[in-house]
Amino acid sequence: KGKRKKVVYFARATNLNLPKGEVLDLYNKVRGPIETSYRNIKAFLPFTSSTKFVFRTLIFVLAIVLYSLYTVFKGE
C-alpha cells in the first residue's frame, strides 16, 4: 500500500575541512583498496582449526608480514 522511504545515515568523522560530499567521495575512493588488501591477506593465511587466540593472532600477523613483503617485491 503505502511505501515508506528508508532513510540511511552514514557517520564519518574527519579533521578535514571539506564538504560532506567530498568526504564521502574520498572515503569511497580509499575504502576499496583497503578491503582488497584484507581479502588478499587471506590468501597468505594457512588453514587452522585452532581456537587459541594467541596462535591465531600470530598466524594473522605473519600473514600480514608476508603480504607486505609480497607487495614490496612485486613492484620491483
C-alpha positions as CSV (number, residue, x, y, z in Angstrom):
1,K,0.0,0.0,0.0
2,G,2.0,3.0,1.2
3,K,5.7,2.5,0.5
4,R,7.9,4.1,3.1
5,K,11.3,5.5,2.1
6,K,14.1,4.0,4.1
7,V,16.4,6.7,5.3
8,V,20.0,5.6,5.7
9,Y,22.5,7.6,7.8
10,F,26.3,7.3,7.5
11,A,28.6,8.6,10.3
12,R,32.1,9.6,9.3
13,A,34.4,11.6,11.4
14,T,37.3,13.6,9.9
15,N,39.5,16.5,10.7
16,L,39.4,17.7,7.1
17,N,37.7,20.9,6.3
18,L,35.8,19.6,3.3
19,P,32.1,19.5,2.3
20,K,30.3,16.2,3.2
21,G,30.1,15.2,-0.5
22,E,33.8,15.4,-1.0
23,V,34.5,13.5,2.3
24,L,32.2,10.6,1.1
25,D,33.9,10.6,-2.3
26,L,37.3,10.4,-0.7
27,Y,36.2,7.7,1.7
28,N,34.8,5.6,-1.1
29,K,38.0,6.0,-3.1
30,V,40.2,4.8,-0.2
31,R,37.9,2.1,1.1
32,G,38.1,-0.2,-1.9
33,P,41.8,-0.8,-1.9
34,I,41.7,-1.4,1.9
35,E,39.1,-4.1,1.6
36,T,41.0,-5.7,-1.4
37,S,44.2,-5.8,0.8
38,Y,42.4,-7.7,3.5
39,R,40.9,-10.1,1.0
40,N,44.4,-10.7,-0.4
41,I,45.9,-11.3,3.1
42,K,43.5,-14.3,3.4
43,A,45.5,-16.0,0.6
44,F,48.5,-15.9,2.9
45,L,46.7,-17.4,5.9
46,P,47.2,-21.1,6.5
47,F,44.2,-23.2,7.4
48,T,43.9,-23.8,11.1
49,S,41.2,-25.2,13.4
50,S,43.0,-23.9,16.5
51,T,40.9,-21.9,18.9
52,K,43.9,-20.4,20.7
53,F,43.7,-16.7,20.4
54,V,47.4,-16.1,20.7
55,F,48.2,-18.7,18.0
56,R,45.6,-17.3,15.6
57,T,46.9,-13.7,16.2
58,L,50.4,-14.9,15.5
59,I,49.3,-16.5,12.3
60,F,47.5,-13.4,11.2
61,V,50.5,-11.1,11.9
62,L,52.7,-13.4,10.0
63,A,50.3,-13.3,7.0
64,I,50.3,-9.5,7.1
65,V,54.1,-9.5,7.1
66,L,54.3,-12.0,4.2
67,Y,51.7,-9.9,2.3
68,S,53.6,-6.7,2.9
69,L,56.8,-8.3,1.6
70,Y,54.9,-9.6,-1.4
71,T,53.6,-6.1,-2.3
72,V,57.0,-4.5,-1.8
73,F,58.8,-7.0,-4.0
74,K,56.0,-7.3,-6.5
75,G,56.7,-3.7,-7.6
76,E,60.3,-4.2,-8.3
